[in-house]
Amino acid sequence: VTAEADHNYRQKSATNADRYSLIGSYDVASFGSADVAIKGGVGYLSQRSGSTLPSGYGFIAGAGVSVPVTQKVAATFDYRYDAGQTRVRAQNGNQVLVGVKYSF
C-alpha cells in the first residue's frame, strides 16, 4: 500500500490542485529482478484557490514495474488511469509516473 501526495498546476486548463491517493498493488509476475504489479486505489483532488474546478474523489487503476537498484532502493515505472466523480471528470485520464521507492 502506498500513500501519495502531489500538486498539479496547469495554467492553460485552470488547474491548481493537490491530489492525495491511497494505492494498493499486487505483484503478478517477475522478469529477472524486475517485478510487475497491478494497482488500484482511490484519490481525492483538492482544488486550490484560483482554480475554476471543484474538488472530488476518483478511482485509480493501472500497472507498474519495479526494478531494484540496491537492497532498499528501486526504480519504479507506472501507468495509471484516473476516473473521478462527474464534478472532477475534467481531470480523468492517463498518468505515466517514474519514481524511486525506498523500502524500510
Backbone as a printed PyTorch tensor [residue, N CA C, xyz], in Angstrom:
tensor([[[  0.8510,  -1.1720,   0.0000],
         [  0.0000,   0.0000,   0.0000],
         [  0.8950,   1.2330,   0.0000]],

        [[  0.5430,   2.2010,  -0.8360],
         [  1.2990,   3.4330,  -0.9690],
         [  0.3780,   4.6220,  -0.7350]],

        [[  0.8290,   5.5820,   0.0420],
         [  0.1280,   6.8510,   0.2070],
         [  0.9160,   7.8980,  -0.5630]],

        [[  0.2220,   8.7090,  -1.3570],
         [  0.8930,   9.7040,  -2.1910],
         [  0.2220,  11.0570,  -2.0550]],

        [[  1.0170,  12.1000,  -2.2420],
         [  0.5070,  13.4640,  -2.3110],
         [  1.2880,  14.1700,  -3.4030]],

        [[  0.5870,  14.8370,  -4.3090],
         [  1.2770,  15.5940,  -5.3470],
         [  0.4700,  16.8260,  -5.7250]],

        [[  1.1330,  17.7620,  -6.3800],
         [  0.5000,  19.0150,  -6.7860],
         [  0.4660,  19.0810,  -8.3100]],

        [[ -0.6570,  19.4970,  -8.8450],
         [ -0.8480,  19.6080, -10.2920],
         [ -1.2060,  21.0520, -10.6210]],

        [[ -0.3800,  21.6780, -11.4410],
         [ -0.6670,  23.0500, -11.8560],
         [ -0.5520,  23.1600, -13.3690]],

        [[ -1.6410,  23.5570, -14.0120],
         [ -1.6510,  23.8000, -15.4550],
         [ -2.4160,  25.0920, -15.6960]],

        [[ -1.7050,  26.1250, -16.0730],
         [ -2.3410,  27.4170, -16.2730],
         [ -3.3470,  27.3800, -17.4130]],

        [[ -3.0290,  26.6600, -18.4830],
         [ -3.8980,  26.6160, -19.6620],
         [ -5.2880,  26.0600, -19.3340]],

        [[ -5.3560,  25.0380, -18.4690],
         [ -6.6490,  24.4330, -18.1390],
         [ -7.1880,  24.9070, -16.7910]],

        [[ -6.5800,  25.9300, -16.2060],
         [ -7.0130,  26.4980, -14.9190],
         [ -7.0010,  25.4630, -13.8070]],

        [[ -6.0450,  24.5420, -13.8620],
         [ -5.9260,  23.5250, -12.8320],
         [ -4.8780,  23.9430, -11.8150]],

        [[ -5.2600,  23.9760, -10.5710],
         [ -4.3510,  24.2510,  -9.4680],
         [ -4.8520,  23.3870,  -8.3180]],

        [[ -4.3250,  22.1590,  -8.2210],
         [ -4.9150,  21.1940,  -7.3050],
         [ -3.8660,  20.3410,  -6.6060]],

        [[ -4.2500,  19.8530,  -5.4310],
         [ -3.4630,  18.8540,  -4.7220],
         [ -4.2000,  17.5300,  -4.8410]],

        [[ -3.4640,  16.4490,  -5.1000],
         [ -4.0570,  15.1210,  -5.2130],
         [ -3.4850,  14.2420,  -4.1100]],

        [[ -4.3760,  13.5870,  -3.3780],
         [ -3.9920,  12.6540,  -2.3170],
         [ -4.5160,  11.2790,  -2.7080]],

        [[ -3.6310,  10.2810,  -2.7260],
         [ -4.0140,   8.9510,  -3.2030],
         [ -3.5880,   7.8680,  -2.2270]],

        [[ -4.3720,   6.8200,  -2.1870],
         [ -4.0350,   5.6020,  -1.4500],
         [ -4.1530,   4.4640,  -2.4610]],

        [[ -3.0120,   3.8130,  -2.7470],
         [ -2.9540,   2.8260,  -3.8210],
         [ -2.3780,   1.5160,  -3.3070]],

        [[ -3.0460,   0.4340,  -3.6220],
         [ -2.5520,  -0.8920,  -3.2910],
         [ -2.0250,  -1.5630,  -4.5480]],

        [[ -1.0460,  -2.4490,  -4.3690],
         [ -0.5070,  -3.1560,  -5.5390],
         [ -0.3420,  -4.6390,  -5.2110]],

        [[ -0.3690,  -5.4450,  -6.2630],
         [ -0.2180,  -6.8860,  -6.1170],
         [  0.7210,  -7.3720,  -7.2180]],

        [[  1.8400,  -7.9640,  -6.8300],
         [  2.8040,  -8.4780,  -7.8060],
         [  2.2010,  -9.6550,  -8.5650]],

        [[  2.2800,  -9.6000,  -9.8980],
         [  1.7130, -10.6630, -10.7240],
         [  2.7540, -11.4280, -11.5280]],

        [[  3.9460, -10.8420, -11.7150],
         [  4.9850, -11.5210, -12.5000],
         [  6.3480, -10.9350, -12.1700]],

        [[  7.3780, -11.7050, -12.4870],
         [  8.7570, -11.2460, -12.3420],
         [  9.5040, -11.5710, -13.6270]],

        [[ 10.3160, -10.6340, -14.0520],
         [ 11.1750, -10.8190, -15.2160],
         [ 12.5890, -10.4510, -14.7760]],

        [[ 13.4180, -11.4640, -14.5290],
         [ 14.7300, -11.2000, -13.9570],
         [ 14.5470, -10.6290, -12.5680]],

        [[ 15.1130,  -9.4690, -12.3100],
         [ 14.9640,  -8.8440, -10.9900],
         [ 13.7900,  -7.8690, -10.9480]],

        [[ 13.1250,  -7.6120, -12.0690],
         [ 12.0050,  -6.6700, -12.1280],
         [ 10.7010,  -7.3560, -11.7320]],

        [[  9.8910,  -6.6440, -10.9610],
         [  8.5670,  -7.1230, -10.5680],
         [  7.5000,  -6.3090, -11.2740]],

        [[  6.4630,  -6.9860, -11.7840],
         [  5.3300,  -6.3330, -12.4370],
         [  4.1290,  -6.4740, -11.5120]],

        [[  3.4090,  -5.3590, -11.2960],
         [  2.2800,  -5.3670, -10.3700],
         [  1.0720,  -4.6840, -10.9850]],

        [[ -0.1200,  -5.1510, -10.5880],
         [ -1.3400,  -4.4210, -10.9070],
         [ -1.6370,  -3.5290,  -9.7120]],

        [[ -2.2690,  -2.3770,  -9.9820],
         [ -2.5010,  -1.3980,  -8.9210],
         [ -3.9200,  -0.8740,  -8.9840]],

        [[ -4.4460,  -0.5320,  -7.8200],
         [ -5.7670,   0.0600,  -7.7370],
         [ -5.8820,   0.8710,  -6.4700]],

        [[ -6.7190,   1.8910,  -6.5040],
         [ -6.8820,   2.7070,  -5.3150],
         [ -7.8870,   3.8190,  -5.4980]],

        [[ -7.8360,   4.7590,  -4.5670],
         [ -8.7200,   5.9180,  -4.5740],
         [ -7.8760,   7.1780,  -4.4170]],

        [[ -8.4260,   8.2700,  -4.9000],
         [ -7.7320,   9.5420,  -4.7680],
         [ -8.7190,  10.6590,  -4.4910]],

        [[ -8.2210,  11.7280,  -3.9000],
         [ -9.0220,  12.9180,  -3.6480],
         [ -8.3210,  14.0980,  -4.2930]],

        [[ -9.0250,  14.8310,  -5.1190],
         [ -8.4970,  16.0050,  -5.7930],
         [ -9.0300,  17.2360,  -5.0560]],

        [[ -8.1190,  17.9870,  -4.4480],
         [ -8.4770,  19.1720,  -3.6710],
         [ -8.0370,  20.4100,  -4.4480]],

        [[ -8.9970,  21.1730,  -4.9510],
         [ -8.6790,  22.3590,  -5.7380],
         [ -8.1840,  23.4830,  -4.8380]],

        [[ -7.1440,  24.1650,  -5.2800],
         [ -6.6150,  25.3200,  -4.5590],
         [ -7.3050,  26.5910,  -5.0380]],

        [[ -7.0810,  27.6750,  -4.3020],
         [ -7.6710,  28.9530,  -4.7070],
         [ -7.1610,  29.3520,  -6.0930]],

        [[ -8.0000,  29.9780,  -6.8540],
         [ -7.6410,  30.3850,  -8.2060],
         [ -8.0300,  29.3660,  -9.2580]],

        [[ -8.4320,  28.1660,  -8.8290],
         [ -8.8420,  27.1310,  -9.7720],
         [-10.3250,  27.2710, -10.0540]],

        [[-10.7320,  26.9390, -11.2590],
         [-12.1460,  27.0360, -11.6290],
         [-12.8620,  25.6910, -11.4920]],

        [[-12.1540,  24.6480, -11.0470],
         [-12.7470,  23.3130, -10.9520],
         [-13.0500,  22.9470,  -9.5080]],

        [[-14.1160,  22.1410,  -9.2650],
         [-14.4450,  21.7110,  -7.9020],
         [-13.5530,  20.5550,  -7.4440]],

        [[-13.6190,  20.2470,  -6.1530],
         [-12.8970,  19.1160,  -5.5740],
         [-13.7430,  17.8570,  -5.6920]],

        [[-13.0940,  16.6770,  -5.5730],
         [-13.8500,  15.4340,  -5.6270],
         [-12.9730,  14.2080,  -5.5580]],

        [[-13.6230,  13.0290,  -5.5560],
         [-12.9550,  11.7410,  -5.4280],
         [-12.8690,  11.0270,  -6.7660]],

        [[-11.9200,  10.0900,  -6.8560],
         [-11.7930,   9.2930,  -8.0670],
         [-11.1940,   7.9330,  -7.7680]],

        [[-11.3110,   7.0340,  -8.7350],
         [-10.7290,   5.7100,  -8.6420],
         [ -9.5100,   5.6320,  -9.5520]],

        [[ -8.5250,   4.8440,  -9.1600],
         [ -7.2820,   4.7150,  -9.9070],
         [ -7.0470,   3.2370, -10.1970]],

        [[ -6.6930,   2.9230, -11.4440],
         [ -6.3470,   1.5580, -11.8380],
         [ -5.1290,   1.6200, -12.7400]],

        [[ -4.2480,   0.6250, -12.6440],
         [ -3.0770,   0.6420, -13.5050],
         [ -2.1520,  -0.5280, -13.2740]],

        [[ -0.9240,  -0.3590, -13.7500],
         [  0.1120,  -1.3840, -13.6200],
         [  1.4530,  -0.6890, -13.4420]],

        [[  2.4090,  -1.4200, -12.8780],
         [  3.7210,  -0.8270, -12.6690],
         [  4.8270,  -1.8550, -12.6860]],

        [[  6.0430,  -1.3560, -12.8840],
         [  7.2440,  -2.1910, -12.8630],
         [  8.1890,  -1.5950, -11.8420]],

        [[  8.7810,  -2.4480, -11.0250],
         [  9.7530,  -2.0340, -10.0210],
         [ 11.0580,  -2.7860, -10.2820]],

        [[ 12.1520,  -2.0250, -10.4390],
         [ 13.4550,  -2.6130, -10.7340],
         [ 14.4150,  -2.2580,  -9.5950]],

        [[ 14.9260,  -3.2430,  -8.8540],
         [ 15.8340,  -2.9480,  -7.7510],
         [ 17.1340,  -2.2980,  -8.2260]],

        [[ 17.5620,  -1.2720,  -7.4850],
         [ 18.8360,  -0.6110,  -7.7410],
         [ 19.8350,  -1.0330,  -6.6610]],

        [[ 19.3720,  -1.0460,  -5.4140],
         [ 20.1300,  -1.5800,  -4.2780],
         [ 19.1660,  -2.4380,  -3.4740]],

        [[ 19.6060,  -2.9060,  -2.3170],
         [ 18.7490,  -3.7680,  -1.4940],
         [ 17.4920,  -3.0260,  -1.0180]],

        [[ 17.5780,  -1.7220,  -0.7920],
         [ 16.4440,  -0.9630,  -0.2710],
         [ 15.8560,   0.0600,  -1.2560]],

        [[ 16.5130,   0.2970,  -2.3700],
         [ 16.0630,   1.3070,  -3.3360],
         [ 15.7020,   0.6370,  -4.6550]],

        [[ 14.5720,   1.0730,  -5.2380],
         [ 14.1370,   0.5470,  -6.5330],
         [ 13.6460,   1.6850,  -7.4130]],

        [[ 13.8450,   1.5650,  -8.7160],
         [ 13.2740,   2.4890,  -9.6940],
         [ 11.8830,   1.9730, -10.0450]],

        [[ 10.9230,   2.8760, -10.1690],
         [  9.5500,   2.4790, -10.4700],
         [  9.0510,   3.1710, -11.7320]],

        [[  8.2400,   2.4520, -12.4880],
         [  7.6160,   2.9550, -13.7070],
         [  6.1630,   2.5150, -13.6710]],

        [[  5.2340,   3.4550, -13.6570],
         [  3.8130,   3.1430, -13.5270],
         [  2.9920,   3.7680, -14.6430]],

        [[  1.9060,   3.0710, -14.9970],
         [  0.8510,   3.6290, -15.8330],
         [ -0.4240,   3.5520, -15.0010]],

        [[ -1.1920,   4.6370, -14.9870],
         [ -2.4550,   4.6540, -14.2490],
         [ -3.5240,   5.3710, -15.0580]],

        [[ -4.7620,   4.9690, -14.8040],
         [ -5.9040,   5.6990, -15.3430],
         [ -6.7270,   6.1710, -14.1610]],

        [[ -7.0640,   7.4400, -14.1480],
         [ -7.8220,   8.0500, -13.0600],
         [ -9.2090,   8.4000, -13.5740]],

        [[-10.2650,   7.9100, -12.9050],
         [-11.6500,   8.2050, -13.2800],
         [-12.3760,   8.7360, -12.0520]],

        [[-12.8160,   9.9960, -12.1110],
         [-13.4020,  10.6320, -10.9370],
         [-14.8800,  10.8960, -11.0510]],

        [[-15.3960,  11.5180,  -9.9890],
         [-16.7870,  11.9200,  -9.9450],
         [-17.0760,  12.8770, -11.1030]],

        [[-18.3500,  13.0480, -11.4060],
         [-18.7550,  13.9160, -12.5060],
         [-18.1580,  15.3140, -12.3660]],

        [[-18.1230,  15.8460, -11.1650],
         [-17.6360,  17.2210, -10.9820],
         [-16.1320,  17.3730, -11.1830]],

        [[-15.3690,  16.2660, -11.1520],
         [-13.9200,  16.3440, -11.4140],
         [-13.5470,  15.5490, -12.6660]],

        [[-14.5200,  15.2570, -13.4900],
         [-14.2980,  14.4680, -14.6960],
         [-13.2740,  15.1050, -15.6320]],

        [[-13.1140,  16.4150, -15.5700],
         [-12.1250,  17.0910, -16.4150],
         [-10.7040,  16.6290, -16.1000]],

        [[-10.4960,  16.0490, -14.9340],
         [ -9.1770,  15.5660, -14.5240],
         [ -8.9800,  14.0780, -14.8190]],

        [[ -9.9970,  13.4090, -15.3880],
         [ -9.8620,  11.9980, -15.7520],
         [ -8.7780,  11.8330, -16.7990]],

        [[ -8.1210,  10.6840, -16.7750],
         [ -7.1770,  10.4300, -17.8460],
         [ -6.0020,   9.5860, -17.4440]],

        [[ -5.0630,   9.5200, -18.3730],
         [ -3.8790,   8.6910, -18.2270],
         [ -2.7960,   9.4150, -17.4470]],

        [[ -2.0380,   8.6280, -16.6860],
         [ -0.8790,   9.1370, -15.9600],
         [  0.2760,   8.1800, -16.1860]],

        [[  1.4460,   8.7200, -16.4610],
         [  2.6610,   7.9270, -16.5380],
         [  3.6010,   8.4950, -15.4900]],

        [[  4.0720,   7.6330, -14.5860],
         [  4.9020,   8.0910, -13.4870],
         [  6.2220,   7.3310, -13.4510]],

        [[  7.2800,   8.0410, -13.1390],
         [  8.5990,   7.4660, -12.9430],
         [  9.0520,   7.9120, -11.5600]],

        [[  9.5770,   6.9820, -10.7620],
         [  9.9400,   7.3590,  -9.4050],
         [ 10.9920,   6.4610,  -8.7960]],

        [[ 11.2420,   6.7260,  -7.5230],
         [ 12.1870,   5.9410,  -6.7270],
         [ 11.4550,   5.4930,  -5.4820]],

        [[ 11.6170,   4.2140,  -5.1430],
         [ 10.9630,   3.6490,  -3.9580],
         [ 12.0290,   3.2390,  -2.9630]],

        [[ 11.8210,   3.6180,  -1.7060],
         [ 12.7250,   3.2170,  -0.6330],
         [ 11.9560,   2.2920,   0.2940]],

        [[ 12.4800,   1.1080,   0.5500],
         [ 11.8300,   0.1360,   1.4350],
         [ 12.4790,   0.1710,   2.8130]],

        [[ 11.6510,   0.2130,   3.8400],
         [ 12.1550,   0.2310,   5.2180],
         [ 12.3880,  -1.1600,   5.7180]]])
